[in-house]
Amino acid sequence: MVFAKQEISVDLRRVLFEIAYALDAVGVDEIYHGHRVAYIAHRCAQQLNWSNEKAQFVFSLGLVHDCGVSDLNERNGLLSQLVPSDTNHHCIRGYELLSACQPLSSMATPILYHHTWWQDLKPLAGVSEEDKQLASLVFLADRLDNLRANANLDCYGNLSHQCKRNIAEELKANCDVMFETTQVNAMLELIECDDFWFSMEPRYIESLAEHFSYLPFFSLRIGLDESIEVAELFGKIVDAKSAFTYQHSLHVAQLAEYLGTQLGYPAYTTRMLYFAGLIHDIGKLKTPNRVLHKPGTLTDEEYICIKRHATDSRHVLQRIFANTEIIQWASNHHERLDGSGYPLGLDADELDEPSRLIAITDVFQALTQSRPYRAGLSLEKAIAIIRELVEQGKLDAELFRCLVANGEECYRISTGQTHVEPLLVCNGSL
């Protein structure tokens, strides 16, 4: 089957906001931290008369500065005290993640040093002055939000004058040691400005970014391979919430690409299938862990909670990627040919073959993957369950035949095993 080659375009501004949301979703109590760090850094950059491009770039750094956090206790520790005990791990991991994502690789070095004290960063060789300034301002903004979060708000949710004075004194006490002096002085002026604090609301921050002027960095048209790198970055952030969720998406992607090849799809289309598999469950970031990891039968309320992840995935993908085919293939993975699926209740006439392919690989991988609360099924048992779904008119019969014909290799891909026993195929119409 041949599909028209669609260009891939990615809204990098939206990607950065969605990364910030993803970091909130891994379980930290202090949500919108990335939004506020971005806003604080941007306002201070303006106070410092930085160029528009540099101010917008430091805003972007603020959104993703904690992308390397891979442990909930680590994240909570970063937000609970001014001087956390260990910051190296998430700085290095963030550097590695961004370095591997070409569209965002220029952000890697400032993220690596965004917890380095100014007295150590200033003389550091091999780091540009620009990156030092960016890293130090993200650090200052990050710690200012920490001080704000631990201050006693008044009964209306605002900072008192005394709280502002306390925050200012803390910054001055660490001037030229933790923080760069010029940046501290600019921040002290902002602390006295009521609008600075009143504008620190997520909806105001997003509105601010929507009115940013045109900049080349945020308007790059990137190809499929680079878009896949962005998707893989998301997947690794998802891993902090649920390692098996990311592994599931990765293996669905690999299975979809493999089966697409067996079906004779052109190479570009199989890479699009891989891309769709990577991002199909991105909406699960909003699913509570207690539901996502529940070992027993779901209640009606919990099942509704699970079902909404497909809709959440579609909305996230529509904000980031301008390619309707990939969005449909990814977000249709729980739709069924007889119309019994969710969330839209589409039927066979509304589901193209790639959507059907992602659906069947999703089921196969979920059955064969071991989860924290159960072992994965054998190839034979998984095939028997899918065969029943095909006979019920829910999954595609032709794709099922391709899956059975390549069962051992599909099982190896799905489970990461090196050797799989041959499947004993039962005689039957399917």
C-alpha positions as CSV (number, residue, x, y, z in Angstrom):
1,M,0.0,0.0,0.0
2,V,1.3,3.4,-1.0
3,F,0.6,6.7,0.9
4,A,1.3,10.2,-0.3
5,K,4.5,11.5,1.3
6,Q,3.5,14.2,3.8
7,E,5.9,16.8,5.1
8,I,6.4,16.8,8.8
9,S,6.5,20.0,10.7
10,V,6.9,20.5,14.4
11,D,6.0,23.5,16.5
12,L,9.1,23.8,18.7
13,R,7.5,26.3,21.0
14,R,4.6,23.9,21.7
15,V,7.0,21.1,22.2
16,L,8.8,22.9,24.9
17,F,5.5,23.7,26.7
18,E,4.4,20.0,26.4
19,I,7.7,18.9,27.9
20,A,7.0,21.2,30.8
21,Y,3.6,19.7,31.2
22,A,5.1,16.2,31.0
23,L,7.5,17.0,33.8
24,D,4.6,18.2,35.9
25,A,2.8,14.9,35.1
26,V,5.5,12.6,36.6
27,G,4.1,13.3,40.0
28,V,5.6,16.4,41.4
29,D,3.3,18.4,43.7
30,E,4.6,21.9,42.7
31,I,3.1,22.0,39.2
32,Y,3.9,24.7,36.6
33,H,7.4,25.0,38.0
34,G,8.9,25.0,34.4
35,H,6.4,27.7,33.3
36,R,7.4,29.9,36.2
37,V,11.1,29.4,35.8
38,A,10.7,30.3,32.1
39,Y,8.7,33.4,32.9
40,I,11.1,34.6,35.7
41,A,14.1,34.1,33.5
42,H,12.5,36.0,30.6
43,R,11.4,38.9,32.7
44,C,14.9,39.2,34.2
45,A,16.5,38.9,30.7
46,Q,14.4,41.9,29.7
47,Q,15.4,43.8,32.8
48,L,19.0,43.1,31.8
49,N,18.3,44.4,28.2
50,W,19.2,41.1,26.6
51,S,18.3,40.8,23.0
52,N,14.8,39.5,22.1
53,E,16.2,36.3,20.7
54,K,18.4,35.6,23.8
55,A,15.4,36.4,26.2
56,Q,13.2,34.0,24.3
57,F,15.9,31.3,24.4
58,V,16.3,31.6,28.1
59,F,12.5,31.3,28.4
60,S,12.7,28.0,26.5
61,L,15.5,26.8,28.7
62,G,13.3,27.5,31.8
63,L,10.5,25.3,30.4
64,V,12.7,22.2,30.0
65,H,15.4,22.8,32.6
66,D,14.4,19.8,34.6
67,C,14.0,17.3,31.7
68,G,16.7,15.2,33.2
69,V,14.8,14.4,36.4
70,S,14.2,10.7,36.5
71,D,13.2,10.1,40.1
72,L,10.2,11.6,42.0
73,N,12.2,11.9,45.2
74,E,14.9,13.8,43.3
75,R,12.4,16.2,41.9
76,N,10.8,16.9,45.2
77,G,14.2,17.4,46.8
78,L,15.1,20.0,44.1
79,L,12.0,22.0,45.1
80,S,12.1,21.6,48.8
81,Q,15.3,23.4,49.7
82,L,17.5,26.2,48.3
83,V,20.6,24.1,48.1
84,P,19.7,20.5,47.2
85,S,22.1,17.8,48.2
86,D,22.6,16.3,44.7
87,T,21.9,18.1,41.4
88,N,24.6,16.5,39.1
89,H,22.5,13.5,38.1
90,H,19.6,15.4,36.5
91,C,21.8,18.0,35.0
92,I,24.0,15.4,33.2
93,R,20.9,13.4,32.1
94,G,19.2,16.5,30.8
95,Y,22.4,17.4,28.8
96,E,22.4,13.8,27.4
97,L,18.7,13.9,26.4
98,L,18.9,17.3,24.7
99,S,22.2,16.5,23.0
100,A,20.6,13.4,21.4
101,C,17.7,15.5,20.1
102,Q,19.1,17.6,17.2
103,P,16.4,20.3,17.1
104,L,17.0,21.1,20.8
105,S,20.7,20.3,21.0
106,S,21.7,23.9,21.4
107,M,20.0,23.9,24.8
108,A,22.1,21.1,26.2
109,T,25.1,23.0,27.6
110,P,23.1,25.6,29.6
111,I,21.0,22.8,31.0
112,L,24.2,20.9,32.0
113,Y,25.3,23.9,34.2
114,H,22.0,25.2,35.4
115,H,22.8,24.2,39.0
116,T,26.5,25.2,38.9
117,W,27.3,28.0,41.3
118,W,28.6,31.2,39.7
119,Q,31.9,31.1,41.6
120,D,32.6,27.8,39.9
121,L,31.0,28.5,36.5
122,K,32.6,31.9,35.9
123,P,36.2,30.6,35.6
124,L,35.2,27.3,33.8
125,A,37.1,26.8,30.6
126,G,35.5,25.3,27.5
127,V,32.1,27.0,28.1
128,S,31.1,30.1,26.1
129,E,30.2,33.3,28.0
130,E,26.7,33.1,26.5
131,D,26.1,29.7,27.8
132,K,27.4,30.7,31.2
133,Q,25.0,33.7,31.3
134,L,22.1,31.5,30.2
135,A,22.8,28.7,32.7
136,S,23.3,31.2,35.6
137,L,20.0,33.0,34.9
138,V,18.1,29.7,34.7
139,F,19.7,28.8,38.0
140,L,18.7,32.1,39.6
141,A,15.1,31.8,38.2
142,D,14.9,28.2,39.4
143,R,16.0,29.1,43.0
144,L,13.7,32.2,43.1
145,D,10.8,29.9,42.4
146,N,12.0,27.6,45.1
147,L,12.0,30.6,47.6
148,R,8.5,31.6,46.4
149,A,7.2,28.1,46.8
150,N,8.4,27.9,50.4
151,A,7.3,31.4,51.4
152,N,4.1,31.9,53.5
153,L,1.5,33.3,51.3
154,D,-1.2,35.5,52.7
155,C,-4.9,34.5,52.9
156,Y,-5.4,35.6,49.3
157,G,-2.5,33.6,47.9
158,N,-0.1,36.5,47.5
159,L,3.3,37.2,48.9
160,S,3.5,39.7,51.7
161,H,6.0,42.6,51.7
162,Q,8.0,40.7,54.4
163,C,8.2,37.6,52.2
164,K,9.5,39.6,49.3
165,R,12.1,41.2,51.6
166,N,13.2,37.8,52.9
167,I,13.6,36.5,49.3
168,A,15.6,39.6,48.3
169,E,17.9,39.1,51.4
170,E,18.5,35.5,50.5
171,L,19.5,36.4,46.9
172,K,21.8,39.2,48.1
173,A,23.4,36.8,50.7
174,N,24.4,34.5,47.8
175,C,25.4,37.2,45.3
176,D,28.6,36.4,43.4
177,V,28.8,33.0,45.1
178,M,25.8,31.1,43.9
179,F,24.4,33.8,41.6
180,E,25.9,36.3,39.1
181,T,25.8,39.8,40.6
182,T,24.3,41.7,37.6
183,Q,21.5,39.2,37.3
184,V,20.8,39.4,41.1
185,N,20.6,43.2,40.9
186,A,18.1,43.0,38.0
187,M,16.1,40.4,39.9
188,L,16.0,42.5,43.0
189,E,14.3,45.3,41.0
190,L,11.7,42.8,39.7
191,I,11.0,41.6,43.2
192,E,9.7,45.0,44.1
193,C,7.3,45.1,41.1
194,D,3.8,43.9,41.8
195,D,3.2,43.0,38.2
196,F,6.1,40.6,38.2
197,W,4.3,38.5,40.8
198,F,0.8,39.0,39.6
199,S,1.7,37.8,36.1
200,M,3.2,34.5,37.4
201,E,0.1,32.5,36.3
202,P,0.3,29.7,33.8
203,R,-2.3,31.1,31.5
204,Y,-0.6,34.5,31.4
205,I,2.8,32.8,30.8
206,E,1.4,30.8,27.8
207,S,-0.2,34.0,26.5
208,L,3.2,35.8,26.8
209,A,4.8,33.1,24.6
210,E,2.0,33.3,22.0
211,H,2.9,36.9,21.4
212,F,6.6,36.4,21.1
213,S,8.0,37.8,17.9
214,Y,9.2,35.6,15.0
215,L,12.6,33.9,15.5
216,P,14.3,31.4,13.2
217,F,15.0,28.9,16.0
218,F,11.3,28.3,16.6
219,S,10.3,28.3,13.0
220,L,12.6,25.6,11.6
221,R,11.0,23.0,9.4
222,I,12.4,19.7,10.5
223,G,12.2,16.3,8.8
224,L,10.8,13.0,9.9
225,D,14.1,11.8,11.5
226,E,14.4,14.9,13.6
227,S,10.7,14.7,14.6
228,I,11.3,11.1,15.7
229,E,14.1,12.4,17.9
230,V,11.6,14.8,19.5
231,A,9.3,11.9,20.1
232,E,12.0,9.8,21.6
233,L,12.9,12.7,24.0
234,F,9.2,12.7,25.1
235,G,9.4,8.9,25.6
236,K,12.4,9.2,27.8
237,I,10.6,11.8,29.9
238,V,7.6,9.5,30.1
239,D,10.0,6.8,31.5
240,A,10.2,8.8,34.7
241,K,6.5,8.2,35.2
242,S,6.3,4.6,34.0
243,A,9.2,2.7,32.5
244,F,7.0,0.0,31.1
245,T,4.8,2.6,29.4
246,Y,7.8,4.0,27.4
247,Q,9.0,0.5,26.6
248,H,5.5,-0.4,25.4
249,S,5.5,2.6,23.0
250,L,9.0,1.8,21.8
251,H,8.1,-1.8,21.0
252,V,4.8,-0.9,19.4
253,A,6.8,1.5,17.1
254,Q,9.3,-1.3,16.3
255,L,6.6,-3.8,15.6
256,A,4.6,-1.4,13.4
257,E,7.7,-0.6,11.3
258,Y,8.6,-4.2,11.0
259,L,5.1,-5.3,9.9
260,G,4.8,-2.4,7.6
261,T,8.0,-3.6,5.9
262,Q,6.6,-7.1,5.6
263,L,3.4,-5.7,4.0
264,G,5.5,-3.9,1.4
265,Y,5.1,-0.4,2.6
266,P,7.7,2.1,1.3
267,A,10.5,3.0,3.7
268,Y,9.2,6.5,4.4
269,T,5.8,5.1,5.4
270,T,7.3,2.5,7.7
271,R,9.3,5.3,9.5
272,M,6.0,7.2,9.8
273,L,4.5,4.1,11.4
274,Y,7.5,3.9,13.8
275,F,6.9,7.6,14.7
276,A,3.1,6.9,15.3
277,G,3.9,4.0,17.5
278,L,6.3,6.1,19.6
279,I,3.7,8.8,20.3
280,H,0.5,6.8,20.5
281,D,0.3,6.7,24.3
282,I,1.6,10.1,25.1
283,G,-1.7,11.0,26.7
284,K,-1.0,8.4,29.5
285,L,1.1,11.1,31.1
286,K,-2.2,12.4,32.5
287,T,-3.3,9.0,33.8
288,P,-2.8,8.6,37.5
289,N,-0.2,6.0,38.4
290,R,-2.6,4.2,40.8
291,V,-4.8,3.6,37.8
292,L,-2.1,3.0,35.2
293,H,-0.4,0.4,37.4
294,K,-3.4,-1.2,39.0
295,P,-3.0,-5.0,39.0
296,G,-6.6,-5.9,39.3
297,T,-9.9,-5.3,37.5
298,L,-10.6,-1.6,36.9
299,T,-13.7,0.0,38.3
300,D,-16.0,1.9,35.9
301,E,-14.5,5.2,37.0
302,E,-10.9,3.9,36.5
303,Y,-11.8,2.6,33.0
304,I,-13.1,6.0,32.0
305,C,-9.9,7.5,33.3
306,I,-7.9,5.0,31.1
307,K,-10.1,5.7,28.1
308,R,-9.4,9.4,28.1
309,H,-5.7,8.9,27.3
310,A,-6.5,8.4,23.6
311,T,-8.2,11.8,23.5
312,D,-5.4,13.4,25.5
313,S,-2.9,11.9,23.1
314,R,-4.7,13.4,20.1
315,H,-4.9,16.9,21.5
316,V,-1.2,16.9,22.5
317,L,-0.2,15.6,19.1
318,Q,-2.4,18.2,17.3
319,R,-0.6,21.0,19.2
320,I,2.9,19.7,18.3
321,F,2.9,18.0,14.9
322,A,1.3,19.2,11.7
323,N,0.7,15.8,10.0
324,T,-2.9,14.6,10.2
325,E,-2.1,11.0,9.1
326,I,0.4,10.3,11.9
327,I,-2.0,11.9,14.4
328,Q,-4.8,9.7,13.3
329,W,-2.7,6.5,13.2
330,A,-1.5,7.2,16.7
331,S,-4.7,8.3,18.4
332,N,-7.0,5.7,16.7
333,H,-5.2,2.7,18.4
334,H,-8.1,1.8,20.6
335,E,-10.7,2.1,17.9
336,R,-12.2,-1.2,16.6
337,L,-13.6,-2.2,13.2
338,D,-17.0,-3.0,14.6
339,G,-17.3,0.5,16.2
340,S,-16.9,-0.8,19.7
341,G,-13.7,1.0,20.4
342,Y,-12.9,4.3,22.0
343,P,-12.8,7.3,22.3
344,L,-14.6,8.2,19.0
345,G,-16.3,4.9,18.2
346,L,-15.0,4.8,14.6
347,D,-15.8,1.8,12.4
348,A,-14.1,0.0,9.5
349,D,-15.1,2.6,7.0
350,E,-13.3,5.3,9.0
351,L,-10.1,3.4,9.9
352,D,-7.3,3.1,7.3
353,E,-4.8,0.3,7.3
354,P,-2.0,2.1,9.2
355,S,-4.5,2.9,12.0
356,R,-5.5,-0.8,12.1
357,L,-1.9,-1.8,12.1
358,I,-1.0,0.4,15.2
359,A,-4.1,-1.1,16.9
360,I,-3.1,-4.7,16.4
361,T,0.5,-4.1,17.4
362,D,-0.7,-2.2,20.5
363,V,-2.8,-5.2,21.6
364,F,0.0,-7.8,20.8
365,Q,2.7,-5.8,22.6
366,A,0.4,-5.2,25.7
367,L,-0.3,-8.9,25.9
368,T,3.3,-10.1,25.6
369,Q,5.0,-7.4,27.7
370,S,5.7,-8.2,31.3
371,R,4.3,-5.6,33.6
372,P,5.2,-5.0,37.3
373,Y,2.0,-6.8,38.3
374,R,2.0,-9.7,35.8
375,A,4.1,-11.8,33.4
376,G,3.7,-11.4,29.7
377,L,1.8,-14.0,27.8
378,S,3.4,-16.6,25.5
379,L,3.2,-16.1,21.8
380,E,0.7,-18.9,21.4
381,K,-1.7,-17.4,24.1
382,A,-1.4,-13.9,22.7
383,I,-2.2,-15.1,19.2
384,A,-5.2,-17.0,20.5
385,I,-6.6,-13.9,22.2
386,I,-6.0,-11.7,19.1
387,R,-7.6,-14.4,16.9
388,E,-10.7,-14.2,18.9
389,L,-10.8,-10.4,18.5
390,V,-10.4,-10.8,14.7
391,E,-13.2,-13.3,14.6
392,Q,-15.4,-10.8,16.5
393,G,-14.8,-8.3,13.8
394,K,-12.7,-6.0,16.0
395,L,-9.2,-6.3,14.5
396,D,-8.1,-6.6,10.9
397,A,-7.9,-10.2,9.5
398,E,-5.3,-9.5,6.8
399,L,-3.0,-7.8,9.3
400,F,-3.5,-10.7,11.7
401,R,-2.4,-13.1,9.1
402,C,0.8,-11.1,8.6
403,L,1.3,-11.1,12.4
404,V,0.9,-14.9,12.5
405,A,3.2,-15.4,9.5
406,N,5.9,-13.4,11.3
407,G,5.0,-14.4,14.9
408,E,8.4,-15.4,16.2
409,E,10.1,-12.2,15.0
410,C,7.2,-10.1,16.3
411,Y,7.4,-11.8,19.7
412,R,11.1,-11.3,19.8
413,I,10.7,-7.5,19.0
414,S,7.9,-7.2,21.5
415,T,9.7,-8.9,24.4
416,G,13.4,-8.2,23.5
417,Q,14.2,-11.9,23.6
418,T,16.9,-13.3,21.4
419,H,15.2,-16.7,20.7
420,V,11.5,-17.6,20.4
421,E,10.0,-21.1,20.0
422,P,8.1,-21.5,16.7
423,L,4.4,-20.8,16.8
424,L,2.1,-23.8,16.2
425,V,-0.4,-22.4,13.8
426,C,-3.9,-23.9,14.2
427,N,-5.8,-24.7,11.0
428,G,-8.6,-22.2,10.5
429,S,-9.9,-19.5,8.2
430,L,-7.7,-16.9,9.8
